[in-house]
Amino acid sequence: MPTNSNDWRSTITRRTALKAGVAGGVAALAGCATDEGNGEDPAGDRDPVDERVDRQFTKSLHRGTYGMDNASWNPYDPSDEMANFDPPGLIYDPLLVHYHSHDSFEGVIAENWEDEGDSLLLELSDNWTWHDGDSVTTADIATDIDIRFRISDITSPDSHASSYIEDYEIVDEYAIRYYLRDDFTMESVLANELADDLVIIKEDVGSPSFGEWRDDLLDVDAESDEATELVSEFQEWSPDVDDIVGNGPFELEEVTDTSFVGTVYDDHPNADNIYFEEYVIEHHEDQVLAFMEESVDSIGLNLPESPDVMDQLPPHHEINRDYDHLWSILFNFGDYDWSDSPASNPTNQPITADENVRKAIACALDREQIWTSVPEEYELYELPPTLLNQTAVDEGVVDVEGYDNYDTDLDRATELMEEAGYQLDDGMWYDEDGDPAELELLAQSGTSVQVDALDSVQYQLEEFGFDATLNAVDEATYGESRFDGDHDLLFDNHPVFSIMGLTFVDHVWEWFSQLNHVDYESETWEIPDEIGNPDASGTMELTVMDEIEQLHLTGDDEYIERLAWWLNQTLPMYGVVIAGDYGAIRSDEWHVDAPEELLDNRVAEFNLTKIPDAELIPYEE
């Protein structure tokens, strides 16, 4: 099962991608974490401690196949090591948190933000200090932006470092004004530019320091070879671990090749709400096994596992609960002739380029049969194709009543194939030239969910009359073949949390364009003009990226609805099963309580120590 397939990279910084999502204010929902156990109180009659005790909270490193003591501490390192690294979440704080599943925000270092039309004013709290005692101020934010914008000037002079921010102005030590490129909504700017990214850059950290690197980058001629070489040198550089200075609730105490140890930073604004001394992050080859054997108190992701493994876990609270991946049938549209197409000398002309064929395939399949074929930890996706998860639907982000669910209907599938110009002869479909309707199904041989699902798909489609071939290939061949378009169908996964799947522009739609082989930037689509009525007599046209841009400019749910409706009607993908990817904290040793949105969102294990109305407290021994 996938742990976290968001393996995207940036040549400038982890921050340059348009991370996307538009927020609509959703009130905070107070709630308690779910206890999974045998129905008894896992803590027995013990109470949470009421003062700090000499205890450790241990967490398994969520992704770590490298020496922890040799990792880069430069967030501009193009290998993006820090993005796969837990310690930043431990020792640094963000400006604010975006609770994706609930589309709400909570300030951390930032205490206020105001929409000023063509700009956004962000005000920092004056309570935050770096672990060396210096105040966290807008000068730190400015150093970061200066570096980011300058690297963009040098490496990508024809594009913007930020899709949202044109320029900035330091108002005072604790206020910064961002001038926007367009009249974007405040929520869009927060979600895409300012939320969740940790405040890491401190001007005087490192030798040379970040400030000295900034000065050199600003002084060099941006069009010179020297500038390009300087960027490379900077991106390959990292401060020594002994020089690292954080600003979060824990400061780095010790780093080994297998663990990080952080101790409470007593001057942190939330320090009085932390009731244990040390937060330890450990590397374990098998994180779930480490949790099962009670070697650690927490894992960030990787659940659920198979039912027999889940039965062996200690009683636990579920955290990071809404970071789901939807495994879908992705159709190849066969559009290879556009500037950013990844296809090299493509030869396959997929019959799935025809919308009627895509819909016929969906109606010919029984997704419950596919679901029963994959490992037991996967859950059936029962929503119509929209790229939304159940939380988003329950929150009313989109009303999916009337959307096409593409239920199994062989009569409808037959009509759709005939409309596409195919004829059924002796149980097999043929095109107008008498050639059989062939489908190439591509899977990665080492990923059981892909192979198992496409085994079922192949069988069902052959029963319907397609000539279907399943190619299960090694990882390298799969990666190359799917980009070259050597398939009609893939079974692959993508995140579905709140509306992020619809608006995660660089990270999802650019990726989809490479798997679907269609230019979402320029393609114009015609769909029924009455949302929720596939049989509407009129039609409307839209372009995916234009809709997303309008969503960011207006914040109007109309554009979310139009995108969801477009996907439902054009069917570039057909969702089948959900792979949960949540984490856990032992509930027999730790009291956990927090608003629902915090527990649903990723990195709850860190935010529980940063947010005042969250509790991570050990029980009395």
Salt bridges, closest charged atoms under 4 A:
ASP7 OD1 - ARG9 NH2 2.72
ASP35 OD1 - HIS317 ND1 2.70
ASP86 OD2 - LYS59 NZ 2.79
ASP86 OD1 - HIS62 ND1 3.07
ASP93 OD2 - HIS268 NE2 2.64
ASP93 OD1 - LYS610 NZ 3.26
ASP103 OD1 - HIS98 NE2 3.96
GLU116 OE1 - ARG177 NE 2.69
ASP132 OD2 - LYS202 NZ 3.02
ASP134 OD2 - LYS202 NZ 2.93
ASP144 OD2 - ARG15 NH2 1.89
ASP153 OD2 - ARG150 NH1 3.87
GLU166 OE1 - ARG181 NH1 2.42
GLU169 OE1 - ARG177 NH1 3.38
GLU193 OE1 - ARG148 NH2 3.02
ASP196 OD2 - HIS100 NE2 3.24
ASP197 OD2 - LYS19 NZ 3.71
GLU203 OE2 - ARG214 NH2 2.68
ASP204 OD1 - LYS202 NZ 2.73
ASP215 OD1 - ARG214 NE 3.09
ASP266 OD1 - ARG52 NH1 2.81
GLU282 OE1 - HIS284 NE2 2.86
GLU285 OE2 - HIS283 NE2 3.92
GLU294 OE1 - ARG586 NH2 3.42
GLU355 OE2 - LYS359 NZ 2.85
GLU395 OE2 - HIS102 ND1 3.04
ASP404 OD2 - ARG412 NH2 2.70
ASP492 OD2 - ARG482 NH1 2.54
GLU547 OE1 - ARG562 NE 2.65
ASP588 OD2 - ARG586 NH2 3.11
GLU589 OE1 - ARG46 NH1 3.66
GLU589 OE1 - ARG55 NH2 3.61
GLU589 OE2 - ARG586 NH2 3.84
GLU596 OE1 - ARG321 NH2 2.33
ASP600 OD2 - HIS102 NE2 2.62
ASP600 OD1 - ARG321 NE 2.93
GLU605 OE2 - LYS59 NZ 3.59
GLU615 OE1 - HIS591 NE2 2.64
GLU621 OE2 - ARG55 NE 3.53
